[in-house]
Amino acid sequence: MTEQTENIATLMQDIGEKAKQAARVLSTATTDAKNAALTKSAESLRRRQNEILSENAKDMEQGEDKGLSGPMLDRLALNEDRIEAMAKGLEDIAALADPVGTVTEEWDRPNGLVIQRRRVPLGVIGIIYESRPNVTADAGSLCLKSGNAAILRGGSESFHSSAAIMESLGEGLAAAGLPENAIQRVPTRDRAAVGEMLTMTETIDVIVPRGGKSLIERITAESKVPLFKHLEGICHVYVDAEAVPDMAREVVVNAKMRRTSICGAAETLLIDRAASPDMLQRVLRGLVEAGCEVRGDAEVRAVDPSVAAASEDDWGTEFLDAVIAVKTVGGVDDAIDHIARYGSYHTDAIVTDNAETAERFLDRVDSAIVMVNASTQFADGGEFGMGAEIGISTGKLHARGPVGVEQLTSSKYVVRGSGQCRP
């Protein structure tokens, strides 16, 4: 083991131990104290806006020098509106009901025992994410509200931005009298820190990875700590033959083009072969007019020869850019089969005016989020009324879909007796 690796191991062990100590305090912290920390952090973000933007400019300059793609730079960029959205997100989380201590079920046994199931924090949550600096605020605040300590390991691209945001979170914790180690940021770009986090079973209770396919694959393969997996968003919109044409156009264009760099952006459009050529042309024109590159199969290109040919790889690609793959299918069942083969269990939508077809799609598409007549861009904890989210969990254990404050809790059973002994 080199001296540098030893130093990283020591650093991470220290962070883990401090987080575990802070988690004990947070587990019984009052709702008022947690909410005060969140609102004070929001005030600090607004007050320190210029400083945060200055630090973000350093990250943007370095990102451009490294040749980051347009979508990656969009994820990295902060502006006044995005900082305000972060601050508002903290206030929205403060306004949520506190899940800690909630009794989710209670019952009496014939022997007189009274049993409750209560929500309790998970403990220490490690979040490993890439370029989006707003995750620093979202993840830290969600962990705080749910009574968990957080260890944040942001990507090297957002190093300066995340550090500046962390200053505001620290100010909020201090103002509320809560331990500043309740939310800690790994203060190094060294990737060895990620490797250490994946082995910290004594101090980290769960890890939430957010990032590209290669990051998720590495963490899944190496982690000894349980994971909430946030996989890539290969999201589909299926336009049924009985869709309203204008609605189909508006939903598809928004799902793809509102913001192409987010995980809820549609990457594949499936259109019913029985749909009218006019409806397909309307949707294609809407995409092209919005600046989207369209890649289609032979049937799509027969309707619009200007469409580029789609390859087999396109059906399983998360473009995160103004590119969409378009395929004709033989109805809803064919669309469901395509999604099962190429999708990532994230978010998929149907546009149809047929309620029976819609229910068939909802029942049979095995994704964390399924939608009817709505843009996949709504796949977001904030839009679901959860204040914010740590990510969209595409796994099936413990939490699935947007991971908010409730999903960051577990349960324990409280049993009250009056001297009962088991025979």
Order of alpha helices (4+ residues) and beta strands (2+ residues): alpha-alpha-alpha-alpha-alpha-beta-beta-beta-alpha-beta-alpha-beta-alpha-beta-alpha-beta-alpha-beta-alpha-beta-alpha-beta-beta-alpha-beta-alpha-beta-beta-beta-beta
